[in-house]
Amino acid sequence: MIQNMMMNMIVIGISSVAVGVAVSTFKHYYEKYAEIDDMKNIGIQEVVLVTETTEVGE
C-alpha cells in the first residue's frame, strides 16, 4: 500500500514537471516567433459594429 502511494506520488510529480516544461516551452517559442499582431490583445477581441440604417416606408 505504501509502495503504491509512493509510486503514485512519483508519477504525479514527474507528470507535473513535464506539463510545466511543455507550457513554458510553448510560451517561450510563441513569444519568440509570433508576429506582433498575434501578440496584441491576448484574450481580448476587437469588435467593430457597422450599421446601415434604411428608412422603410409603409
PDB file of N, CA, C and O in Angstrom:
ATOM      1  N   MET A   1       0.822  -1.192   0.000  1.00  0.00           N
ATOM      2  CA  MET A   1       0.000   0.000   0.000  1.00  0.00           C
ATOM      3  C   MET A   1       0.865   1.255   0.000  1.00  0.00           C
ATOM      4  O   MET A   1       0.606   2.198  -0.748  1.00  0.00           O
ATOM      5  N   ILE A   2       1.881   1.259   0.833  1.00  0.00           N
ATOM      6  CA  ILE A   2       2.769   2.421   0.881  1.00  0.00           C
ATOM      7  C   ILE A   2       3.535   2.537  -0.431  1.00  0.00           C
ATOM      8  O   ILE A   2       3.798   3.642  -0.906  1.00  0.00           O
ATOM      9  N   GLN A   3       3.895   1.389  -1.020  1.00  0.00           N
ATOM     10  CA  GLN A   3       4.598   1.421  -2.298  1.00  0.00           C
ATOM     11  C   GLN A   3       3.725   2.020  -3.394  1.00  0.00           C
ATOM     12  O   GLN A   3       4.207   2.794  -4.221  1.00  0.00           O
ATOM     13  N   ASN A   4       2.444   1.666  -3.404  1.00  0.00           N
ATOM     14  CA  ASN A   4       1.529   2.218  -4.397  1.00  0.00           C
ATOM     15  C   ASN A   4       1.387   3.729  -4.241  1.00  0.00           C
ATOM     16  O   ASN A   4       1.359   4.470  -5.224  1.00  0.00           O
ATOM     17  N   MET A   5       1.299   4.173  -2.986  1.00  0.00           N
ATOM     18  CA  MET A   5       1.170   5.601  -2.728  1.00  0.00           C
ATOM     19  C   MET A   5       2.433   6.345  -3.163  1.00  0.00           C
ATOM     20  O   MET A   5       2.344   7.420  -3.755  1.00  0.00           O
ATOM     21  N   MET A   6       3.588   5.790  -2.878  1.00  0.00           N
ATOM     22  CA  MET A   6       4.852   6.417  -3.281  1.00  0.00           C
ATOM     23  C   MET A   6       4.974   6.467  -4.803  1.00  0.00           C
ATOM     24  O   MET A   6       5.406   7.475  -5.362  1.00  0.00           O
ATOM     25  N   MET A   7       4.595   5.385  -5.464  1.00  0.00           N
ATOM     26  CA  MET A   7       4.665   5.359  -6.928  1.00  0.00           C
ATOM     27  C   MET A   7       3.703   6.384  -7.531  1.00  0.00           C
ATOM     28  O   MET A   7       4.043   7.064  -8.499  1.00  0.00           O
ATOM     29  N   ASN A   8       2.503   6.492  -6.958  1.00  0.00           N
ATOM     30  CA  ASN A   8       1.554   7.491  -7.443  1.00  0.00           C
ATOM     31  C   ASN A   8       2.103   8.898  -7.271  1.00  0.00           C
ATOM     32  O   ASN A   8       1.961   9.733  -8.164  1.00  0.00           O
ATOM     33  N   MET A   9       2.727   9.169  -6.134  1.00  0.00           N
ATOM     34  CA  MET A   9       3.299  10.494  -5.897  1.00  0.00           C
ATOM     35  C   MET A   9       4.432  10.788  -6.879  1.00  0.00           C
ATOM     36  O   MET A   9       4.550  11.910  -7.372  1.00  0.00           O
ATOM     37  N   ILE A  10       5.257   9.793  -7.163  1.00  0.00           N
ATOM     38  CA  ILE A  10       6.353   9.987  -8.114  1.00  0.00           C
ATOM     39  C   ILE A  10       5.809  10.227  -9.518  1.00  0.00           C
ATOM     40  O   ILE A  10       6.286  11.114 -10.226  1.00  0.00           O
ATOM     41  N   VAL A  11       4.819   9.446  -9.922  1.00  0.00           N
ATOM     42  CA  VAL A  11       4.225   9.609 -11.254  1.00  0.00           C
ATOM     43  C   VAL A  11       3.566  10.979 -11.382  1.00  0.00           C
ATOM     44  O   VAL A  11       3.732  11.650 -12.400  1.00  0.00           O
ATOM     45  N   ILE A  12       2.829  11.397 -10.371  1.00  0.00           N
ATOM     46  CA  ILE A  12       2.181  12.713 -10.403  1.00  0.00           C
ATOM     47  C   ILE A  12       3.229  13.818 -10.442  1.00  0.00           C
ATOM     48  O   ILE A  12       3.058  14.802 -11.161  1.00  0.00           O
ATOM     49  N   GLY A  13       4.303  13.675  -9.687  1.00  0.00           N
ATOM     50  CA  GLY A  13       5.370  14.674  -9.690  1.00  0.00           C
ATOM     51  C   GLY A  13       6.046  14.791 -11.037  1.00  0.00           C
ATOM     52  O   GLY A  13       6.259  15.900 -11.528  1.00  0.00           O
ATOM     53  N   ILE A  14       6.388  13.662 -11.647  1.00  0.00           N
ATOM     54  CA  ILE A  14       7.027  13.680 -12.964  1.00  0.00           C
ATOM     55  C   ILE A  14       6.081  14.245 -14.014  1.00  0.00           C
ATOM     56  O   ILE A  14       6.507  14.998 -14.890  1.00  0.00           O
ATOM     57  N   SER A  15       4.804  13.891 -13.934  1.00  0.00           N
ATOM     58  CA  SER A  15       3.811  14.422 -14.883  1.00  0.00           C
ATOM     59  C   SER A  15       3.682  15.930 -14.733  1.00  0.00           C
ATOM     60  O   SER A  15       3.597  16.645 -15.731  1.00  0.00           O
ATOM     61  N   SER A  16       3.666  16.418 -13.513  1.00  0.00           N
ATOM     62  CA  SER A  16       3.549  17.860 -13.281  1.00  0.00           C
ATOM     63  C   SER A  16       4.745  18.608 -13.845  1.00  0.00           C
ATOM     64  O   SER A  16       4.585  19.668 -14.450  1.00  0.00           O
ATOM     65  N   VAL A  17       5.927  18.075 -13.656  1.00  0.00           N
ATOM     66  CA  VAL A  17       7.128  18.712 -14.205  1.00  0.00           C
ATOM     67  C   VAL A  17       7.078  18.713 -15.730  1.00  0.00           C
ATOM     68  O   VAL A  17       7.427  19.713 -16.358  1.00  0.00           O
ATOM     69  N   ALA A  18       6.648  17.609 -16.330  1.00  0.00           N
ATOM     70  CA  ALA A  18       6.567  17.519 -17.790  1.00  0.00           C
ATOM     71  C   ALA A  18       5.567  18.528 -18.354  1.00  0.00           C
ATOM     72  O   ALA A  18       5.833  19.165 -19.372  1.00  0.00           O
ATOM     73  N   VAL A  19       4.423  18.672 -17.694  1.00  0.00           N
ATOM     74  CA  VAL A  19       3.421  19.647 -18.147  1.00  0.00           C
ATOM     75  C   VAL A  19       3.974  21.071 -17.999  1.00  0.00           C
ATOM     76  O   VAL A  19       3.771  21.906 -18.881  1.00  0.00           O
ATOM     77  N   GLY A  20       4.656  21.346 -16.913  1.00  0.00           N
ATOM     78  CA  GLY A  20       5.251  22.663 -16.712  1.00  0.00           C
ATOM     79  C   GLY A  20       6.288  22.992 -17.767  1.00  0.00           C
ATOM     80  O   GLY A  20       6.340  24.118 -18.261  1.00  0.00           O
ATOM     81  N   VAL A  21       7.114  22.018 -18.114  1.00  0.00           N
ATOM     82  CA  VAL A  21       8.125  22.229 -19.155  1.00  0.00           C
ATOM     83  C   VAL A  21       7.447  22.488 -20.499  1.00  0.00           C
ATOM     84  O   VAL A  21       7.889  23.356 -21.251  1.00  0.00           O
ATOM     85  N   ALA A  22       6.387  21.753 -20.809  1.00  0.00           N
ATOM     86  CA  ALA A  22       5.686  21.930 -22.079  1.00  0.00           C
ATOM     87  C   ALA A  22       5.061  23.324 -22.174  1.00  0.00           C
ATOM     88  O   ALA A  22       5.166  23.980 -23.210  1.00  0.00           O
ATOM     89  N   VAL A  23       4.421  23.773 -21.114  1.00  0.00           N
ATOM     90  CA  VAL A  23       3.790  25.097 -21.115  1.00  0.00           C
ATOM     91  C   VAL A  23       4.848  26.185 -21.228  1.00  0.00           C
ATOM     92  O   VAL A  23       4.682  27.135 -21.994  1.00  0.00           O
ATOM     93  N   SER A  24       5.920  26.057 -20.483  1.00  0.00           N
ATOM     94  CA  SER A  24       6.988  27.047 -20.519  1.00  0.00           C
ATOM     95  C   SER A  24       7.632  27.119 -21.903  1.00  0.00           C
ATOM     96  O   SER A  24       7.921  28.206 -22.403  1.00  0.00           O
ATOM     97  N   THR A  25       7.852  25.966 -22.512  1.00  0.00           N
ATOM     98  CA  THR A  25       8.445  25.935 -23.851  1.00  0.00           C
ATOM     99  C   THR A  25       7.518  26.580 -24.866  1.00  0.00           C
ATOM    100  O   THR A  25       7.965  27.353 -25.712  1.00  0.00           O
ATOM    101  N   PHE A  26       6.218  26.267 -24.788  1.00  0.00           N
ATOM    102  CA  PHE A  26       5.266  26.872 -25.716  1.00  0.00           C
ATOM    103  C   PHE A  26       5.266  28.388 -25.578  1.00  0.00           C
ATOM    104  O   PHE A  26       5.323  29.098 -26.582  1.00  0.00           O
ATOM    105  N   LYS A  27       5.204  28.894 -24.350  1.00  0.00           N
ATOM    106  CA  LYS A  27       5.183  30.339 -24.139  1.00  0.00           C
ATOM    107  C   LYS A  27       6.454  30.985 -24.678  1.00  0.00           C
ATOM    108  O   LYS A  27       6.396  32.041 -25.307  1.00  0.00           O
ATOM    109  N   HIS A  28       7.599  30.356 -24.433  1.00  0.00           N
ATOM    110  CA  HIS A  28       8.875  30.910 -24.892  1.00  0.00           C
ATOM    111  C   HIS A  28       8.903  31.024 -26.413  1.00  0.00           C
ATOM    112  O   HIS A  28       9.210  32.087 -26.952  1.00  0.00           O
ATOM    113  N   TYR A  29       8.583  29.933 -27.104  1.00  0.00           N
ATOM    114  CA  TYR A  29       8.658  29.956 -28.554  1.00  0.00           C
ATOM    115  C   TYR A  29       7.532  30.774 -29.172  1.00  0.00           C
ATOM    116  O   TYR A  29       7.716  31.342 -30.249  1.00  0.00           O
ATOM    117  N   TYR A  30       6.376  30.852 -28.525  1.00  0.00           N
ATOM    118  CA  TYR A  30       5.299  31.701 -29.041  1.00  0.00           C
ATOM    119  C   TYR A  30       5.723  33.156 -29.014  1.00  0.00           C
ATOM    120  O   TYR A  30       5.525  33.880 -29.990  1.00  0.00           O
ATOM    121  N   GLU A  31       6.308  33.593 -27.896  1.00  0.00           N
ATOM    122  CA  GLU A  31       6.758  34.976 -27.804  1.00  0.00           C
ATOM    123  C   GLU A  31       7.924  35.246 -28.745  1.00  0.00           C
ATOM    124  O   GLU A  31       8.080  36.370 -29.223  1.00  0.00           O
ATOM    125  N   LYS A  32       8.735  34.249 -29.015  1.00  0.00           N
ATOM    126  CA  LYS A  32       9.915  34.434 -29.871  1.00  0.00           C
ATOM    127  C   LYS A  32       9.536  34.508 -31.346  1.00  0.00           C
ATOM    128  O   LYS A  32      10.101  35.313 -32.087  1.00  0.00           O
ATOM    129  N   TYR A  33       8.588  33.677 -31.785  1.00  0.00           N
ATOM    130  CA  TYR A  33       8.305  33.563 -33.210  1.00  0.00           C
ATOM    131  C   TYR A  33       6.948  34.110 -33.646  1.00  0.00           C
ATOM    132  O   TYR A  33       6.682  34.162 -34.847  1.00  0.00           O
ATOM    133  N   ALA A  34       6.100  34.509 -32.741  1.00  0.00           N
ATOM    134  CA  ALA A  34       4.782  35.015 -33.140  1.00  0.00           C
ATOM    135  C   ALA A  34       4.923  36.413 -33.728  1.00  0.00           C
ATOM    136  O   ALA A  34       5.818  37.174 -33.362  1.00  0.00           O
ATOM    137  N   GLU A  35       4.033  36.727 -34.633  1.00  0.00           N
ATOM    138  CA  GLU A  35       4.029  38.068 -35.212  1.00  0.00           C
ATOM    139  C   GLU A  35       3.421  39.031 -34.202  1.00  0.00           C
ATOM    140  O   GLU A  35       2.725  38.631 -33.268  1.00  0.00           O
ATOM    141  N   ILE A  36       3.701  40.298 -34.416  1.00  0.00           N
ATOM    142  CA  ILE A  36       3.231  41.323 -33.477  1.00  0.00           C
ATOM    143  C   ILE A  36       1.707  41.314 -33.388  1.00  0.00           C
ATOM    144  O   ILE A  36       1.155  41.470 -32.298  1.00  0.00           O
ATOM    145  N   ASP A  37       1.016  41.133 -34.519  1.00  0.00           N
ATOM    146  CA  ASP A  37      -0.454  41.137 -34.500  1.00  0.00           C
ATOM    147  C   ASP A  37      -1.009  40.003 -33.653  1.00  0.00           C
ATOM    148  O   ASP A  37      -2.062  40.149 -33.032  1.00  0.00           O
ATOM    149  N   ASP A  38      -0.311  38.876 -33.623  1.00  0.00           N
ATOM    150  CA  ASP A  38      -0.782  37.735 -32.829  1.00  0.00           C
ATOM    151  C   ASP A  38      -0.612  37.978 -31.340  1.00  0.00           C
ATOM    152  O   ASP A  38      -1.348  37.408 -30.534  1.00  0.00           O
ATOM    153  N   MET A  39       0.346  38.815 -30.961  1.00  0.00           N
ATOM    154  CA  MET A  39       0.634  39.017 -29.548  1.00  0.00           C
ATOM    155  C   MET A  39      -0.170  40.170 -28.947  1.00  0.00           C
ATOM    156  O   MET A  39      -0.207  40.329 -27.727  1.00  0.00           O
ATOM    157  N   LYS A  40      -0.809  40.970 -29.790  1.00  0.00           N
ATOM    158  CA  LYS A  40      -1.621  42.073 -29.274  1.00  0.00           C
ATOM    159  C   LYS A  40      -2.940  41.556 -28.730  1.00  0.00           C
ATOM    160  O   LYS A  40      -3.515  40.608 -29.265  1.00  0.00           O
ATOM    161  N   ASN A  41      -3.406  42.177 -27.679  1.00  0.00           N
ATOM    162  CA  ASN A  41      -4.747  41.905 -27.146  1.00  0.00           C
ATOM    163  C   ASN A  41      -4.998  40.428 -26.901  1.00  0.00           C
ATOM    164  O   ASN A  41      -5.997  39.883 -27.370  1.00  0.00           O
ATOM    165  N   ILE A  42      -4.120  39.785 -26.185  1.00  0.00           N
ATOM    166  CA  ILE A  42      -4.324  38.376 -25.887  1.00  0.00           C
ATOM    167  C   ILE A  42      -5.538  38.245 -24.965  1.00  0.00           C
ATOM    168  O   ILE A  42      -5.562  38.815 -23.874  1.00  0.00           O
ATOM    169  N   GLY A  43      -6.519  37.509 -25.402  1.00  0.00           N
ATOM    170  CA  GLY A  43      -7.715  37.301 -24.610  1.00  0.00           C
ATOM    171  C   GLY A  43      -8.782  38.360 -24.820  1.00  0.00           C
ATOM    172  O   GLY A  43      -9.882  38.247 -24.278  1.00  0.00           O
ATOM    173  N   ILE A  44      -8.473  39.385 -25.597  1.00  0.00           N
ATOM    174  CA  ILE A  44      -9.446  40.450 -25.850  1.00  0.00           C
ATOM    175  C   ILE A  44      -9.695  40.487 -27.353  1.00  0.00           C
ATOM    176  O   ILE A  44      -8.753  40.516 -28.145  1.00  0.00           O
ATOM    177  N   GLN A  45     -10.935  40.485 -27.732  1.00  0.00           N
ATOM    178  CA  GLN A  45     -11.269  40.544 -29.146  1.00  0.00           C
ATOM    179  C   GLN A  45     -11.734  41.941 -29.489  1.00  0.00           C
ATOM    180  O   GLN A  45     -12.407  42.600 -28.695  1.00  0.00           O
ATOM    181  N   GLU A  46     -11.371  42.384 -30.669  1.00  0.00           N
ATOM    182  CA  GLU A  46     -11.806  43.691 -31.142  1.00  0.00           C
ATOM    183  C   GLU A  46     -13.122  43.503 -31.886  1.00  0.00           C
ATOM    184  O   GLU A  46     -13.225  42.668 -32.785  1.00  0.00           O
ATOM    185  N   VAL A  47     -14.103  44.270 -31.511  1.00  0.00           N
ATOM    186  CA  VAL A  47     -15.418  44.177 -32.133  1.00  0.00           C
ATOM    187  C   VAL A  47     -15.720  45.510 -32.804  1.00  0.00           C
ATOM    188  O   VAL A  47     -15.684  46.563 -32.168  1.00  0.00           O
ATOM    189  N   VAL A  48     -16.018  45.450 -34.092  1.00  0.00           N
ATOM    190  CA  VAL A  48     -16.356  46.644 -34.851  1.00  0.00           C
ATOM    191  C   VAL A  48     -17.792  46.485 -35.326  1.00  0.00           C
ATOM    192  O   VAL A  48     -18.124  45.533 -36.034  1.00  0.00           O
ATOM    193  N   LEU A  49     -18.629  47.414 -34.934  1.00  0.00           N
ATOM    194  CA  LEU A  49     -20.032  47.369 -35.337  1.00  0.00           C
ATOM    195  C   LEU A  49     -20.239  48.292 -36.534  1.00  0.00           C
ATOM    196  O   LEU A  49     -19.888  49.472 -36.499  1.00  0.00           O
ATOM    197  N   VAL A  50     -20.797  47.748 -37.555  1.00  0.00           N
ATOM    198  CA  VAL A  50     -21.100  48.527 -38.744  1.00  0.00           C
ATOM    199  C   VAL A  50     -22.609  48.466 -38.920  1.00  0.00           C
ATOM    200  O   VAL A  50     -23.193  47.390 -39.047  1.00  0.00           O
ATOM    201  N   THR A  51     -23.219  49.623 -38.924  1.00  0.00           N
ATOM    202  CA  THR A  51     -24.670  49.643 -39.073  1.00  0.00           C
ATOM    203  C   THR A  51     -25.046  50.461 -40.286  1.00  0.00           C
ATOM    204  O   THR A  51     -24.398  51.453 -40.620  1.00  0.00           O
ATOM    205  N   GLU A  52     -26.084  50.035 -40.924  1.00  0.00           N
ATOM    206  CA  GLU A  52     -26.612  50.751 -42.055  1.00  0.00           C
ATOM    207  C   GLU A  52     -28.100  50.941 -41.827  1.00  0.00           C
ATOM    208  O   GLU A  52     -28.849  49.968 -41.728  1.00  0.00           O
ATOM    209  N   THR A  53     -28.515  52.149 -41.746  1.00  0.00           N
ATOM    210  CA  THR A  53     -29.929  52.392 -41.462  1.00  0.00           C
ATOM    211  C   THR A  53     -30.636  52.747 -42.768  1.00  0.00           C
ATOM    212  O   THR A  53     -30.163  53.568 -43.554  1.00  0.00           O
ATOM    213  N   THR A  54     -31.749  52.122 -42.965  1.00  0.00           N
ATOM    214  CA  THR A  54     -32.571  52.426 -44.140  1.00  0.00           C
ATOM    215  C   THR A  54     -33.987  52.692 -43.664  1.00  0.00           C
ATOM    216  O   THR A  54     -34.507  52.013 -42.778  1.00  0.00           O
ATOM    217  N   GLU A  55     -34.576  53.664 -44.256  1.00  0.00           N
ATOM    218  CA  GLU A  55     -35.958  54.005 -43.940  1.00  0.00           C
ATOM    219  C   GLU A  55     -36.873  53.114 -44.767  1.00  0.00           C
ATOM    220  O   GLU A  55     -36.738  53.031 -45.988  1.00  0.00           O
ATOM    221  N   VAL A  56     -37.799  52.454 -44.098  1.00  0.00           N
ATOM    222  CA  VAL A  56     -38.757  51.600 -44.783  1.00  0.00           C
ATOM    223  C   VAL A  56     -40.102  52.294 -44.741  1.00  0.00           C
ATOM    224  O   VAL A  56     -40.659  52.542 -43.672  1.00  0.00           O
ATOM    225  N   GLY A  57     -40.617  52.607 -45.928  1.00  0.00           N
ATOM    226  CA  GLY A  57     -41.911  53.267 -45.998  1.00  0.00           C
ATOM    227  C   GLY A  57     -43.046  52.241 -46.048  1.00  0.00           C
ATOM    228  O   GLY A  57     -42.939  51.184 -46.668  1.00  0.00           O
ATOM    229  N   GLU A  58     -44.127  52.600 -45.371  1.00  0.00           N
ATOM    230  CA  GLU A  58     -45.258  51.654 -45.366  1.00  0.00           C
ATOM    231  C   GLU A  58     -46.297  52.085 -46.336  1.00  0.00           C
ATOM    232  O   GLU A  58     -47.323  51.420 -46.476  1.00  0.00           O
TER     233      GLU A  58
END
